[in-house]
Amino acid sequence: MPDSTPANPTRNALPKGSLSLRERCAIYIELTRFNRPIGSYLLLWPTLWALWIASDGIPDLKLLAIFILGVFLTRSAGCVINDFADRKIDAHVKRTSQRPLATGRISSKEALTLFAVLMMLAFTLVLFTNNMTIIMSLGGLFLASLYPFMKRHTHLPQVVLGAAFGWAIPMAFTAVNESIPTIAWLIYIAKILWTVAYDTMYAMVDRDDDIKIGVKSTAILFGDLDKVIIGILQFITLLILFLVGIQLHMSSPYFIGLAVAAALFCYQQVLIKDRDRDRCFKAFLNNHYAGLAVFAGIFAHYMAI
């Protein structure tokens, strides 16, 4: 059962200037989740799907480096702005009560400065692409900044998260071909639906706490239909990716990758069956392997031709 006693936001606060460089770096790592890369992986795999497909299996090494680094920088920036937006809420949620901003170990001003630095570094990477991709990156910045505040106004913040997490997909196509074909948008839609599915699992972990403090999520919106709707979203995700494979004349390795992802989705349904917090979180983490399976199928297809 969740601890309903509100955490004291200043309980672990340290006097200004009392932190050593090592301690401050440790806080930055915690704030940016560099020590918990699952979010970066969930962003990375669809980005690589798009980059490999846009490049016909031979991505430019410069673009590959730009997008991989960009994924980690933007995800870390997203974590910082998310914790800034939730700094007063996190103190009342068991899972997040010890985050740096919730405990006062870092100031809001310092967090915003860190967010700006990370986004500037990511934008600097984009400058080494082309004009269309640079313009597209502004949309990604908007979505990444918008998401953390959506949980106060809509039960669908996971949709905005999916749009933000998937924005690198059309950007990959513009970086390679300076165009966004229909295939790119299909992959983007699949990524949004998949994100809603796995982030609903994540939100199921905090559902009881979120209801108490008035935070909105798809886990609350779906209610008792959460498992069914997650399953439907997973099925449609696979269906769209199957149609992408048909349209691109993908070979058997691609479809084997989809089959592995489907098996992992079934396993996730078993994990969330009883809505146990720990098992829901385990199901969320398992999506890393589903994304990897699809990429492995794409990679193997292009290696075979």
Kinemage of the C-alpha trace (Angstrom):
@kinemage 1
@onewidth
@group {chain A} dominant
@subgroup {mainchain}
@vectorlist {calphas} color= white
{ca met a 1} P 0.000 0.000 0.000
{ca pro a 2} L 1.275 3.519 -0.743
{ca asp a 3} L 2.507 5.709 2.051
{ca ser a 4} L -0.137 8.439 2.277
{ca thr a 5} L 1.959 10.664 4.531
{ca pro a 6} L 3.137 13.662 2.489
{ca ala a 7} L 6.886 13.915 2.236
{ca asn a 8} L 8.503 17.084 3.530
{ca pro a 9} L 9.902 18.852 0.453
{ca thr a 10} L 12.662 20.490 2.473
{ca arg a 11} L 13.510 17.486 4.620
{ca asn a 12} L 16.772 16.776 2.817
{ca ala a 13} L 17.455 20.300 1.628
{ca leu a 14} L 21.062 21.383 1.974
{ca pro a 15} L 22.320 24.912 2.623
{ca lys a 16} L 23.263 26.784 -0.520
{ca gly a 17} L 26.885 26.253 -1.444
{ca ser a 18} L 27.326 23.247 0.892
{ca leu a 19} L 27.422 20.657 -1.902
{ca ser a 20} L 30.710 19.343 -3.180
{ca leu a 21} L 31.250 18.937 -6.923
{ca arg a 22} L 30.844 15.182 -6.569
{ca glu a 23} L 27.562 15.551 -4.679
{ca arg a 24} L 26.229 18.034 -7.216
{ca cys a 25} L 27.143 15.723 -10.109
{ca ala a 26} L 25.349 12.872 -8.336
{ca ile a 27} L 22.226 15.047 -8.072
{ca tyr a 28} L 22.434 15.981 -11.758
{ca ile a 29} L 22.726 12.307 -12.692
{ca glu a 30} L 19.678 11.503 -10.582
{ca leu a 31} L 17.712 14.435 -11.987
{ca thr a 32} L 18.503 13.601 -15.615
{ca arg a 33} L 18.062 9.814 -15.052
{ca phe a 34} L 21.434 9.068 -16.632
{ca asn a 35} L 21.552 6.230 -14.103
{ca arg a 36} L 18.183 4.915 -15.337
{ca pro a 37} L 18.403 4.773 -19.137
{ca ile a 38} L 15.137 2.880 -19.789
{ca gly a 39} L 13.428 6.051 -21.045
{ca ser a 40} L 16.304 6.684 -23.441
{ca tyr a 41} L 16.035 3.137 -24.798
{ca leu a 42} L 12.296 3.525 -25.383
{ca leu a 43} L 13.052 6.683 -27.341
{ca leu a 44} L 16.122 5.252 -29.075
{ca trp a 45} L 14.704 2.115 -30.693
{ca pro a 46} L 11.947 3.808 -32.755
{ca thr a 47} L 14.449 6.488 -33.761
{ca leu a 48} L 16.728 3.781 -35.097
{ca trp a 49} L 13.780 2.065 -36.827
{ca ala a 50} L 13.183 5.291 -38.739
{ca leu a 51} L 16.832 6.057 -39.428
{ca trp a 52} L 17.509 2.568 -40.820
{ca ile a 53} L 14.393 2.578 -43.000
{ca ala a 54} L 14.988 6.130 -44.258
{ca ser a 55} L 18.593 5.191 -45.120
{ca asp a 56} L 17.739 1.823 -46.720
{ca gly a 57} L 19.783 0.107 -44.035
{ca ile a 58} L 22.946 2.185 -44.438
{ca pro a 59} L 22.660 5.242 -42.158
{ca asp a 60} L 25.278 7.959 -42.402
{ca leu a 61} L 27.599 7.609 -39.386
{ca lys a 62} L 27.365 11.329 -38.656
{ca leu a 63} L 23.567 11.190 -38.552
{ca leu a 64} L 23.683 8.046 -36.459
{ca ala a 65} L 25.884 9.765 -33.884
{ca ile a 66} L 23.716 12.906 -33.925
{ca phe a 67} L 20.495 11.015 -33.317
{ca ile a 68} L 21.883 8.698 -30.643
{ca leu a 69} L 23.401 11.590 -28.696
{ca gly a 70} L 20.276 13.653 -29.315
{ca val a 71} L 18.083 10.920 -27.866
{ca phe a 72} L 20.010 10.829 -24.600
{ca leu a 73} L 20.220 14.619 -24.313
{ca thr a 74} L 16.551 15.295 -25.043
{ca arg a 75} L 15.348 12.491 -22.811
{ca ser a 76} L 17.489 13.840 -19.963
{ca ala a 77} L 16.182 17.352 -20.584
{ca gly a 78} L 12.648 15.966 -20.568
{ca cys a 79} L 13.251 14.375 -17.174
{ca val a 80} L 14.497 17.683 -15.773
{ca ile a 81} L 11.521 19.723 -16.998
{ca asn a 82} L 9.160 16.956 -15.862
{ca asp a 83} L 10.576 17.054 -12.332
{ca phe a 84} L 10.399 20.854 -12.358
{ca ala a 85} L 6.714 20.718 -13.296
{ca asp a 86} L 6.053 18.023 -10.673
{ca arg a 87} L 8.276 19.401 -7.908
{ca lys a 88} L 5.303 19.975 -5.567
{ca ile a 89} L 3.425 16.842 -6.616
{ca asp a 90} L 6.341 14.410 -6.361
{ca ala a 91} L 6.686 14.990 -2.631
{ca his a 92} L 3.274 13.338 -2.136
{ca val a 93} L 3.929 10.249 -4.284
{ca lys a 94} L 5.766 7.341 -2.693
{ca arg a 95} L 7.816 6.450 -5.789
{ca thr a 96} L 8.962 10.034 -6.458
{ca ser a 97} L 9.140 11.583 -2.996
{ca gln a 98} L 12.945 11.479 -2.890
{ca arg a 99} L 13.619 13.167 -6.221
{ca pro a 100} L 16.077 16.105 -5.995
{ca leu a 101} L 13.551 18.895 -6.610
{ca ala a 102} L 10.950 17.322 -4.329
{ca thr a 103} L 13.437 17.212 -1.437
{ca gly a 104} L 14.991 20.614 -2.134
{ca arg a 105} L 18.469 19.250 -2.910
{ca ile a 106} L 18.503 21.397 -6.054
{ca ser a 107} L 16.767 24.698 -6.755
{ca ser a 108} L 14.162 25.278 -9.447
{ca lys a 109} L 16.418 27.889 -11.054
{ca glu a 110} L 19.310 25.446 -11.269
{ca ala a 111} L 17.058 22.766 -12.745
{ca leu a 112} L 15.767 25.142 -15.420
{ca thr a 113} L 19.333 26.148 -16.237
{ca leu a 114} L 20.262 22.486 -16.639
{ca phe a 115} L 17.227 21.938 -18.888
{ca ala a 116} L 18.263 24.881 -21.077
{ca val a 117} L 21.862 23.638 -21.345
{ca leu a 118} L 20.766 20.122 -22.349
{ca met a 119} L 18.334 21.436 -24.961
{ca met a 120} L 20.963 23.802 -26.367
{ca leu a 121} L 23.391 20.903 -26.703
{ca ala a 122} L 20.712 18.858 -28.484
{ca phe a 123} L 19.893 21.779 -30.773
{ca thr a 124} L 23.592 22.223 -31.558
{ca leu a 125} L 23.634 18.639 -32.818
{ca val a 126} L 20.657 19.350 -35.084
{ca leu a 127} L 22.562 22.253 -36.668
{ca phe a 128} L 24.790 19.652 -38.324
{ca thr a 129} L 21.823 18.273 -40.316
{ca asn a 130} L 19.727 20.359 -42.736
{ca asn a 131} L 17.268 23.257 -42.593
{ca met a 132} L 14.150 21.113 -42.661
{ca thr a 133} L 15.361 19.035 -39.729
{ca ile a 134} L 16.333 22.156 -37.797
{ca ile a 135} L 12.807 23.526 -38.233
{ca met a 136} L 11.332 20.153 -37.259
{ca ser a 137} L 13.380 20.146 -34.052
{ca leu a 138} L 11.439 23.169 -32.803
{ca gly a 139} L 8.316 21.018 -32.785
{ca gly a 140} L 10.158 18.463 -30.661
{ca leu a 141} L 11.177 21.163 -28.184
{ca phe a 142} L 7.558 22.328 -27.923
{ca leu a 143} L 6.224 18.815 -27.303
{ca ala a 144} L 8.936 17.980 -24.753
{ca ser a 145} L 8.197 21.177 -22.821
{ca leu a 146} L 4.421 20.721 -23.044
{ca tyr a 147} L 4.090 17.148 -21.802
{ca pro a 148} L 4.902 17.621 -18.076
{ca phe a 149} L 2.074 20.126 -17.642
{ca met a 150} L -0.608 18.061 -19.416
{ca lys a 151} L -1.349 15.798 -16.459
{ca arg a 152} L -3.032 18.750 -14.759
{ca his a 153} L -5.405 19.485 -17.633
{ca thr a 154} L -6.126 16.202 -19.432
{ca his a 155} L -6.314 12.487 -18.750
{ca leu a 156} L -4.282 11.926 -21.918
{ca pro a 157} L -0.763 13.151 -21.050
{ca gln a 158} L 0.535 9.809 -22.349
{ca val a 159} L -0.601 10.805 -25.858
{ca val a 160} L 1.459 13.995 -25.657
{ca leu a 161} L 4.393 11.959 -24.333
{ca gly a 162} L 4.061 9.621 -27.307
{ca ala a 163} L 4.032 12.566 -29.702
{ca ala a 164} L 7.164 13.958 -28.028
{ca phe a 165} L 8.977 10.606 -27.824
{ca gly a 166} L 8.209 9.828 -31.452
{ca trp a 167} L 9.134 13.187 -32.958
{ca ala a 168} L 12.603 11.918 -33.824
{ca ile a 169} L 10.944 9.572 -36.345
{ca pro a 170} L 9.910 12.234 -38.903
{ca met a 171} L 13.123 14.099 -38.075
{ca ala a 172} L 15.146 11.044 -39.083
{ca phe a 173} L 13.446 11.026 -42.477
{ca thr a 174} L 13.994 14.744 -43.012
{ca ala a 175} L 17.644 14.399 -41.992
{ca val a 176} L 18.175 11.672 -44.599
{ca asn a 177} L 15.851 12.683 -47.450
{ca glu a 178} L 14.504 16.160 -46.574
{ca ser a 179} L 10.978 14.744 -46.866
{ca ile a 180} L 8.444 12.918 -44.706
{ca pro a 181} L 6.816 10.019 -46.577
{ca thr a 182} L 3.612 8.311 -45.487
{ca ile a 183} L 5.681 5.469 -44.023
{ca ala a 184} L 7.244 7.907 -41.556
{ca trp a 185} L 3.846 9.017 -40.270
{ca leu a 186} L 2.683 5.396 -39.948
{ca ile a 187} L 5.710 4.577 -37.806
{ca tyr a 188} L 5.083 7.757 -35.824
{ca ile a 189} L 1.467 6.766 -35.124
{ca ala a 190} L 2.600 3.281 -34.084
{ca lys a 191} L 5.099 4.858 -31.697
{ca ile a 192} L 2.419 7.087 -30.139
{ca leu a 193} L 0.071 4.137 -29.569
{ca trp a 194} L 2.867 2.003 -28.158
{ca thr a 195} L 3.897 4.820 -25.814
{ca val a 196} L 0.340 5.215 -24.520
{ca ala a 197} L 0.287 1.460 -23.833
{ca tyr a 198} L 3.557 1.253 -21.917
{ca asp a 199} L 3.201 4.582 -20.125
{ca thr a 200} L -0.249 3.528 -18.941
{ca met a 201} L 1.488 0.552 -17.306
{ca tyr a 202} L 3.874 3.039 -15.719
{ca ala a 203} L 0.970 5.213 -14.566
{ca met a 204} L -0.731 2.165 -13.026
{ca val a 205} L 2.129 2.107 -10.515
{ca asp a 206} L 1.167 5.573 -9.210
{ca arg a 207} L -2.587 5.421 -9.804
{ca asp a 208} L -3.648 5.389 -6.138
{ca asp a 209} L -1.389 8.323 -5.260
{ca asp a 210} L -2.391 10.248 -8.402
{ca ile a 211} L -6.094 9.940 -7.601
{ca lys a 212} L -5.497 11.343 -4.116
{ca ile a 213} L -3.589 14.412 -5.331
{ca gly a 214} L -5.622 15.058 -8.488
{ca val a 215} L -3.054 14.124 -11.146
{ca lys a 216} L -4.597 12.824 -14.383
{ca ser a 217} L -3.455 9.867 -16.499
{ca thr a 218} L -4.728 7.257 -18.934
{ca ala a 219} L -4.467 4.681 -16.130
{ca ile a 220} L -7.163 6.637 -14.271
{ca leu a 221} L -9.175 7.376 -17.415
{ca phe a 222} L -9.256 3.736 -18.558
{ca gly a 223} L -10.231 2.468 -15.098
{ca asp a 224} L -11.157 -1.215 -15.055
{ca leu a 225} L -10.656 -1.384 -18.831
{ca asp a 226} L -6.966 -0.519 -18.545
{ca lys a 227} L -5.646 -3.999 -19.391
{ca val a 228} L -8.046 -4.404 -22.320
{ca ile a 229} L -7.221 -1.002 -23.790
{ca ile a 230} L -3.482 -1.590 -23.369
{ca gly a 231} L -3.915 -4.848 -25.254
{ca ile a 232} L -5.841 -3.120 -28.047
{ca leu a 233} L -3.159 -0.432 -28.341
{ca gln a 234} L -0.452 -3.074 -28.515
{ca phe a 235} L -2.359 -4.962 -31.206
{ca ile a 236} L -2.861 -1.836 -33.341
{ca thr a 237} L 0.825 -0.948 -32.913
{ca leu a 238} L 1.831 -4.348 -34.266
{ca leu a 239} L -0.767 -4.133 -37.040
{ca ile a 240} L 0.585 -0.769 -38.242
{ca leu a 241} L 4.176 -2.049 -38.136
{ca phe a 242} L 3.033 -5.149 -40.047
{ca leu a 243} L 1.501 -2.928 -42.738
{ca val a 244} L 4.719 -0.911 -42.851
{ca gly a 245} L 6.601 -4.140 -43.465
{ca ile a 246} L 4.230 -5.153 -46.255
{ca gln a 247} L 4.496 -1.751 -47.922
{ca leu a 248} L 8.304 -1.792 -47.732
{ca his a 249} L 8.501 -5.436 -48.897
{ca met a 250} L 10.330 -6.427 -45.747
{ca ser a 251} L 11.712 -9.962 -45.543
{ca ser a 252} L 11.097 -12.607 -42.883
{ca pro a 253} L 13.582 -11.258 -40.252
{ca tyr a 254} L 11.441 -8.132 -39.882
{ca phe a 255} L 8.288 -10.137 -39.268
{ca ile a 256} L 10.127 -12.423 -36.849
{ca gly a 257} L 11.070 -9.283 -34.922
{ca leu a 258} L 7.397 -8.300 -34.821
{ca ala a 259} L 6.493 -11.799 -33.610
{ca val a 260} L 9.004 -11.497 -30.765
{ca ala a 261} L 7.531 -8.094 -29.854
{ca ala a 262} L 4.046 -9.657 -29.891
{ca ala a 263} L 5.210 -12.400 -27.523
{ca leu a 264} L 6.662 -9.784 -25.193
{ca phe a 265} L 3.387 -7.847 -25.276
{ca cys a 266} L 1.573 -11.039 -24.237
{ca tyr a 267} L 4.058 -11.481 -21.385
{ca gln a 268} L 3.378 -7.902 -20.294
{ca gln a 269} L -0.343 -8.657 -20.154
{ca val a 270} L 0.425 -11.533 -17.785
{ca leu a 271} L 2.497 -9.203 -15.610
{ca ile a 272} L -0.230 -6.551 -15.281
{ca lys a 273} L -3.018 -9.112 -14.781
{ca asp a 274} L -3.467 -8.326 -11.069
{ca arg a 275} L -2.383 -4.665 -11.340
{ca asp a 276} L 0.376 -5.274 -8.805
{ca arg a 277} L 2.606 -2.177 -8.656
{ca asp a 278} L 5.930 -3.971 -8.955
{ca arg a 279} L 4.742 -6.208 -11.781
{ca cys a 280} L 3.234 -3.255 -13.677
{ca phe a 281} L 6.592 -1.522 -13.438
{ca lys a 282} L 8.317 -4.700 -14.628
{ca ala a 283} L 5.937 -4.799 -17.611
{ca phe a 284} L 6.805 -1.201 -18.414
{ca leu a 285} L 10.533 -1.981 -18.344
{ca asn a 286} L 10.012 -5.009 -20.600
{ca asn a 287} L 9.040 -2.703 -23.485
{ca his a 288} L 12.739 -1.999 -23.971
{ca tyr a 289} L 13.091 -5.524 -25.353
{ca ala a 290} L 10.022 -5.151 -27.572
{ca gly a 291} L 11.521 -2.066 -29.219
{ca leu a 292} L 14.870 -3.817 -29.543
{ca ala a 293} L 13.207 -6.851 -31.176
{ca val a 294} L 11.638 -4.674 -33.877
{ca phe a 295} L 14.958 -2.934 -34.531
{ca ala a 296} L 16.763 -6.270 -34.696
{ca gly a 297} L 14.277 -7.385 -37.343
{ca ile a 298} L 14.820 -4.207 -39.381
{ca phe a 299} L 18.597 -4.469 -39.031
{ca ala a 300} L 18.603 -8.157 -40.044
{ca his a 301} L 16.390 -7.445 -43.056
{ca tyr a 302} L 18.793 -4.882 -44.493
{ca met a 303} L 21.811 -7.039 -43.693
{ca ala a 304} L 20.266 -9.851 -45.711
{ca ile a 305} L 19.611 -7.877 -48.900
